[in-house]
Amino acid sequence: MIIVMQAGTAPADLDRVVARVEALKLRPHVIVGTERTVVAVVGDERDAMGAGFEMLPGVASVLPILAPYKVASREVQAEPTIVTAGPLVVGGKSIGVIAGPCSVESSEQIVGTARAVKAAGATGLRGGAFKPRTSPYSFQGMKERGLELLAEARAETGLAIVTEVVAPEDVPLVVQYADVLQVGARNMQNYRLLEAVGRTQTPVLLKRGPAATVEELLLAAEYILDAGNRQVMLCERGIRTFEAHTRFTLPLATVPWLHARTHLPVVVDPSHGTGHANLVESMAAASVAAGADGLIIEVHPDPKCASSDGAQTLDFAAFERMMQVCRRVAEAVGRTLA
C-alpha cells in the first residue's frame, strides 16, 4: 500500500509512520517527490490496512498498490526516475548512449573504442569482462584483467563504465571498477544476483530475458529496488519468437507500455534485438522515436575480428552515422542525445 504524506509534513511525523511500518514487520520505502512524499509499504498488506495509519499526524491518505510490482510502479512515484552515473544520464529529457564492444579483448581495442564512441557523442562505455556464453568452449571474457582495461579506458576518456556481473560472489569485485552493473538477459531471474546488486548503490542496467514478459521484467526490477537500490534502468533487448530473419524480435511497443506503468527509465539494445549490424541504425532511430531513455550499442574497431557478436557490431564510422541520425530524431521529439 501507499501512505501519502501531507505537503510540508514534519520529519518527526514521517519518522513516526516509518516506525509504525517497521513495527508491523513490513518494509517501508520512502519516496520524496517534487509534489509529495509517499511511503510504499512492502509485505503482506493485510497486516497494514487496519493499522490506523490514517490517524497518524501528517498522513493525507492510505491507498492500496494495485500493481504486483510495488516500488517500481507509477502509483508510488509519478515522476520519472533519472539515473546518473558520471557523465551518463538516462531519463528525463536526456537520452544516454552506451557503446562499446561485446567483449574486452585488449588495451588497444577498448581504449581506442572509448575514444571513438566518446567523439561521436556516447557518454557510457560498454564492454564485457565476464561473458556468460551458451557454449562452455566460447570466449568467456578476460575477467578481472578486462575490468582493469575498462578502468584504463575510463581514465583516458572519462566515460562511465557499464559491464556485466554474472554471479553474486562477483559483485564486490565488479563494483570496484563499474559505474553501472549490467544484469544480462540470462540472469534476469537470478534472484540472488538481483538482491546482491540491490544491496549496492551502483546503478543497474537490467536486461529483459529472451522469454520474459514485461511484467516479469518489472518484478525482477522489484528485487533490486526492494533491496535498497533505486538507480535501476530497464533494458529491452528483444525476445525469442518464431521469426528467424533477425536474431531476436525487438518489440518497441514495450517502451511506451513501460513508461505508462513504471517510473524507471527504459534503454533499448538494437544490437542484440536485431543481430545484424545493417539494421542497428534504423532500429536505434525508431527506439528514440518510441521514447527510449537510452541506447546500448555494440561497437568494435574491426567487427569481423571481434571475439563475440561481430555480426551485430558497428564499426566507428557506422556508429558515428547512427548517432547523427538519432540526434536528429531526438530533436524532433523534444529530447537531447546526451
LINQUI-V870947 format. One line per field, one symbol per residue. ss: DSSP state (H for helix, E for strand, C for the rest). phi: phi as a letter, one per 30 degrees, with the letter a starting at -180 (. if undefined). burial: 1 if it has 16 or more other C-alpha atoms within 10 Angstrom, else 0. A space follows every 10 residues. Layout:
BEGIN
ss = ???
phi = ???
burial = ???
END
This chain:
BEGIN
ss = CEEEECCCCC HHHHHHHHHH HHHCCCEEEE EECCCCEEEE EECCHHHCCC CCHHHCCCEE EEECCCCCCC CCECCCCCCC CCEEECCEEE ECCEEEEEEE CCECCCHHHH HHHHHHHHHH CCCEEECECC CCCCCCCCCC CCCHHHHHHH HHHHHHHCCE EEEECCCHHH HHHHHCCCCE EEECHHHCCC HHHHHHHHCC CCEEEEECCC CCCHHHHHHH HHHHHHCCCC CEEEEECCEC CCCCCCCCEC CCHHHHHHHH HECCEEEECH HHHHCCHHHH HHHHHHHHHH CCCEEEEEEC CCHHHCCCCH HHCECHHHHH HHHHHHHHHH HHCCCEEC
phi = .cccdddied eddddddddd ddddiccccd cccdcacbcd cckddddcdc diddddeidd abbdcdddcd ddddddbddd dccbbiddbb kidccdccbl debdcadddd dddedddddd jdcbccldcc cdcdcdcdec jdhddddddd ddddddcidd ccbdccbedd eeddddcdcb cccdedcecd dddedddddd cdebccdddd bcdddddddd ddeddddjcc cbccbdbjbd bddbdbdbcc dddedddded cbdddbcccd dddcibedcd eddddddddd jecabbbdbb ebedcddahd dccddddddd deddddddde ddcicbdd
burial = 1111110000 0011001101 1000011111 1000001111 1110000100 0011001111 0100101011 1111111100 1111100111 1011111111 1111101011 1111111101 1111111111 1100000001 1100011111 1111001111 1111111000 1001101111 1111111111 0011111111 0111111111 0001011111 1111110111 1111111111 0000011111 0101100110 1111111111 1111111001 1011111110 1111111111 1010011111 1111110011 0111011011 00001111
END
